Amino acid sequence: MKIALLGYGKMGQVIERIALERGREIVLKKDENSTFEGLSNADVAIDFSVPSAAVQNISACFHANVPVISGTTGWLEHYDEMVALCKSTNGGFISSSNFSLGVNIFFEINEYLAKIMSKFDSYSVNMEEIHHTQKLDAPSGTAISLARGIIENSSYTEWTLENAAPKQIHIETKRIGSVPGTHTVTYNSGVDAIEIKHTAHNREGFALGALIAAEWIVGKQGIFTMKDVLEL
């Protein structure tokens, strides 16, 4: 399998190493100073770039008939536009705030817990996310996905970074050192608290999940999620 890496920062380099260990070939390593030359030779592209480059990268893949896995966050105001382009070009597309296998299991646990807790008005929910100081967006895409999972399975209506009003989920964001990513969801009442937490030890989990998604989508057309990939 031939892979195009769109974005060759720390994540791109980890993906490259694991891909080579899995016997894959890298045909393009695109950074902000290079072109898309070689993209058409790829079986699949993996985009871990920056918000300002993501839409151009994803669009280039669809026009080159190359399915694309995008782990870049902070560009989702253009998501519907990319979905429409994917459909019009018969492309293949997976966009996720987090490709880690553990985080996607965590998403499922979060939704299940939200359904249970929606029956108990004595508990209120809040979230905390911690990432490295170089992360550009806040809250993280993963935190937003967790909040949406709660909203879709409860009476909560939105998330906020400010003090939460009723039916709002407060997300506290922290940027500390080189932390890869920690996400905590807490339900508090006057007598106790219920907490679920995911802690990433390094970037390898994100990279491996993205590669598994890339291997899965080759030869497929349509818009998919990690639920499809992992059969969750």
ZIQUIFEN-V336120 format. One line per field, one symbol per residue. burial: I if it has 24 or more other C-alpha atoms within 12 Angstrom, else O. Layout:
BEGIN
burial->???
END
This chain:
BEGIN
burial->IIIIIIIIOIIIIIIIOIIOOOOIIIIIIIIOOOOIOIIOOIIIIIIIIIIOIIIIIIIIIIIIIIIIIIIIIIIIOOIOOIIOIIOOIOIIIIIIIIIIIIIIIIIIIIIOIIOOIOOOOOIIIIIIIIIOOOIOIIIIIIIIIIIIIIIOOIIIOIIIIOOOOOOIIIIIIIOOOOOIIIIIIIIOOOOOOOIIIIOIOOIIIIIIIIIIIIIIIIOIIIIIIIIOIOOO
END
